Amino acid sequence: MTYELKPGQGSAFVNKHKTEDWHAPYKGEVMLPDGTLCYLDIKPGKTRAGEHWFSVKIGKPKPPKAAAPAAPVMAVEDSDIPF
């Protein structure tokens, strides 16, 4: 069973490809209420008082995924079946 986002939901994971300080430590995707799938960046921070907070940025819409090609259908010949 695959994980499917529902409108208003998203997910983020550690950014394994972070090479610059300004890159977000967490990246993911979020589905807007209208069904548009967008990029998501999350940066944790800390206030002067020491409280933790998160900066969340919803980016550009993600391009639609191409449909997976269908598996070829194998033709079965009935002449080889003895019954």
Secondary structure as UniProt FT lines:
FT   TURN            7..8
FT   STRAND          10..14
FT   TURN            16..17
FT   TURN            21..22
FT   STRAND          26..31
FT   TURN            33..34
FT   STRAND          37..46
FT   TURN            48..49
FT   STRAND          52..61
FT   HELIX           78..80
//
